[in-house]
Amino acid sequence: VHIAYVVRMPNGAEVDRAEPEAPLMFKLGERQSIVAMELGLRGMNTGGVRQLVIPPHLAYGARGRGRVPPNATLVMIVRLVKVD
């Protein structure tokens, strides 16, 4: 799948982004993304947009990642750009 997204903390601070012109690409079902992404994309149609509120255990948990602190809840707006 090819997705565009914006990830924010609950306070609105942006921590990650992928634009439609340069989408993130990965294979569903191969654990190449966080669990919430695998679950949240199920049933989406190309061009569809969803808001996902992601609890820590479905994101980066106690380890955090980059600008995401440990045990953070994330708010993600994701658009399914393309399916190969």
C-alpha positions, 0 to 999 in steps of 0.5 A: 500500500501507499499511504499519506499521513500526518501523526500528531500528539494529542496536544496537536504537536506534529511528529511525522508526516508523509505527503501524497506526492511521496507516500510511505509504502509497505506490505500489509500483513508483514509487520512493516508498520505499527499494529494500528496501521495494519488494523486501521487500513483494513477495508479502506478504499483507494482515496479514503481518509481515516482518523486513527487514535492510537493507544501506546500498545498499538504504536511504539509502546514503552520504547517510543521512537524519534519524536514520539515519547514512550507510552504516547497516544497518537492521532493519525490522519491517514489517506490510502493513496494506492494499492499495488 
